[in-house]
Amino acid sequence: MTVTILAAGDHFVRASLLADALGAEHRGPRGELEIRELHLPWPVEPFGDVGEVHEASGTEEQLIEALRGARICVTQMAPLTRRVLQACPDLGLFAVGRGGPVNANLEAATEHGVAVTFAPGRNATATAEHTVAMLLAAVRRIPHTHHELVRGIWRGDYYQYDEVGLELAGTTVGLVGYGAIGHRVARILRGFGAHVLVHDPYLRPDTDDAPENVSLDELLARSRVLSLHARLTAENRGMIGAEQIAAMPTGSVIVNCARGGLLDYEAVCDALDRGHLFAAAFDVFPEEPVPAGSRLLHTPGVVMTPHLAGASKQTAHQAARICAAETLRYLRGEPLAHCANPEVLAGRTGTGGTP
């Protein structure tokens, strides 16, 4: 029996990558899988809200048409909404190649018996490397001095003691969050000789090779560099504001490649303007794209990239591989590694390799 799978790719995790990963993972006869391809416009067109889900690409109508008769959808950005679920009764698995399935209505998927999986850690290495690159760029003024040179200005005055930045060696760096990304950032920073602290209430005390886990107040007081690596929740939204920034040593640096909602950006600009912070580096923002009138565009000491920390070729391939592996586990009746609604599969028996 042939199983129809929709590979709903985009310009990053391409449909061809998803299809190739499915082919590489599948060890049965070729005719068992029929793979259709759908091409979504992200990131050429920004993602946004589609129906009731967020950070999605394409339209409900487009996905409904492409999913007709399909049992599985592997994607990064396609919108799994209540309307899509109602129109696609054959769908059983929706595999999202992202760190969280924000583009899927989990409640509706569970009601319709559709398992939703995701791809934790798919961009952990890329984001960790980008975080450290942003930190170095900020503390050594790399983007700013590059642009000054392009304009014909030689900023030798930045060699003055009050203007020079930090070395990572011997500097205390505080990480908020010690998940897949934070762990990798800590490992890289240790290679530079930095002293790493972490604040993570979910970190188990017996975690191998973990940094010293301290309260947020202690982390702020001891760290010259603060880097955010927590998932955004209702509890931690705005967790770093004016009061927390003021608790950091004068001349400190803040880096955020996690989520914009963790940090008060106005407070950061205020601290930079009065010289309490030396620099700040951001890949994420409270509003994306950054509005034309934002203070971030004019405040000295700010280094920015447009939410690109996870963008690497390896990330795209890893997302495709994780989705493909989950798809084949599903078809074999095996437990899924990253299911967001496991109750859907409770009591499910194996298929013996037959789709």
Secondary structure, DSSP 4 states (H G I P E B T S, - for coil): --EEEEEEE-SSS-HHHHHHHHHHH--S-GGGEEEEEEE--TTTS--EEETTEEEE-S-HHHHHHHTTT-SEEEESS--B-HHHHHH-TT--EEEE-SSS-TTB-HHHHHHTT-EEE--TTTTHHHHHHHHHHHHHHHHTTHHHHHHHHHTT---GGGGSGGG----STT-EEEEE--SHHHHHHHHHHHHHT-EEEEE-TT--TT-TTPPEE--HHHHHHH-SEEEE-PPP-TTTTT-B-HHHHHTSPTTEEEEE-S-GGGB-HHHHHHHHHTTSEEEEEES--SSSSPPTT-GGGTSTTEEE-SS-TT--HHHHHHHHHHHHHHHHHHHHTPPPSSBS-GGGGTTPPP-TT--
